[in-house]
Amino acid sequence: MQLWFDPAEVFIGGRWFLPASGETLPLENPSTGEEIGRIARGNAVDIDNAVSAAEEVLAGEWGALTAAERGRILMRLSWLITQKVDALAEIEATDVGKPLAQAKNDAIALARYMEFYGGAADKLMGETIPFQNGFTVYTLREPHGVTGHIVPWNYPMQIIGRSVGAALAMGNACVLKPAEEACLSALAFADLARQAGLPDGALNVVPGLGEEAGAALTAHKGVKHLSFTGSVGVGKLVQAAAAQNIVPVTLELGGKSPQVVFEDADLEKALPFLVNAGIQNAGQTCSASSRILVHESLYDELCTHMAAAYDGLKVGPALDDLNVGPLISARQKEIVESFLAMTDENHILSRGRIVEDAPAGGHYVAPTLISGVGPDHSLSQDEIFGPVQVIIPFRDEDHAVEIANGTEYGLVASVWSKDGGRCMRMAKKLRAGQVFINNYGAAGGVELPFGGVGHSGHGREKGFEALYGFSVLKTVAAHHG
């Protein structure tokens, strides 16, 4: 892995600086458990400097650009990212632990986000509103100002793309706090944005601990909108901090997403989606499909097919590009193993295999398929954030809806059936921000609004909905007689 920037520095106002603390944090490779470098330990001073730089550029060069000019910069950034796809993929695989092919898809998605939002920057229109005689009334979409972005460790490039990309397209200036476990791609993105001609201060990146840099960002009075992706517990803290300054928050939190398989489903088509949606990035995905709900008449057959698929899964170092890589940390491995300890061995249908030459210090957990636990069991209710799926039978359509909606989460769901009417009924009844019919995830779908209900959060990212969230609607009523 070759870096063209110093990860031990913060990026503020278009320049690299040592953090105000003068301290660094260890950078670990999850595939080996070894320290491979140091990152900056940013704090409240760095956050304050970053917000000041963002405010300054909003009052100057960045704030003066037209929407079309902003879009051209993002399009140039997209092109630069495409030139660095392989390097970014290696960085992400090494830093996060996801298999190389998955990391490359994330880098390609990052470029696509910049392309999409670059093209969308000058396409967000206001409207005219019929009103009383003598008035012309119209609406404008304007940026919030300085936006704060707290990005997790599981999909840094994807989440930077959908939040920072949309915020910049709308003309906001961003302060980004990446997760301390995996911040290299955020720093790489900042340097590429500088090369693309993004004005100094329009994007600032401050790595550091959540309780230091993250807390300072959420509480800063200069921040006018916050975007957070992460756990429910931390999401509550972010929302509480934002409430003190009366600023809006976009929260994308956890999930316990079901795939509902009816008796007439095309199993050959469904099987890869059923399995991959649970093991991608070692299950460390908010939208992971950790529950498979299947009609009781098809239960035994599906269990057999999924068990066979799990038997063939291989787990190993990220750069070996196997089916599954390591978990992000020893702590996350402990959490996943504590969930697995909740079930009897006879409930485990199948496990994948950790390859023999996997480094002993890597944070590996074999993908595990579980049956025989009810819909109220912790394994069926709680977000595990690991490569663990449970299979649960249901009797009929109403029973499927009851189980699918029977958690505090509501992020993603899918329905597998050849009955079009049933699919439409289910899509309406399922409590989720996204519902997929005879597919899952739609290959990422940069254009598709994404977000949840309940404990999965609120607000929407991706597509034009993200631009609405990163803007303020202003109504102008002109009286002209």
Secondary structure, 3 states (H helix, E strand, C coil): CCCCCCCCCEEECCEEECCCCCCEEEEEECCCCEEEEEEECCCHHHHHHHHHHHHHHHCCHHHHCCHHHHHHHHHHHHHHHHHCHHHHHHHHHHHHCCCHHHHHHHHHHHHHHHHHHHHHCCCCCCCEECCCCCEEEEEEEEECCEEEEEECCCCHHHHHHHHHHHHHHCCCEEEEEECCCCCHHHHHHHHHHHHCCCCCCCEEECCCCHHHHHHHHHHCCCCCEEEEECCHHHHHHHHHHHHHHCCCEEEECCCCCEEEECCCCCHHHHHHHHHHHHHHHHHCCCCCCCEEEEEHHHHHHHHHHHHHHHHCCEECCHHHCCCECCCCCHHHHHHHHHHHCCCCHHHEEEECEECCCCCCCCCCCCCEEEECCCCCCHHHHCCCCCCEEEEEEECCHHHHHHHHCCCCCCCEEEEECCCHHHHHHHHHHCCCCEEEECCCCHHHCCCCCECCCHHHEECCECHHHHHHHCEEEEEEEEECC
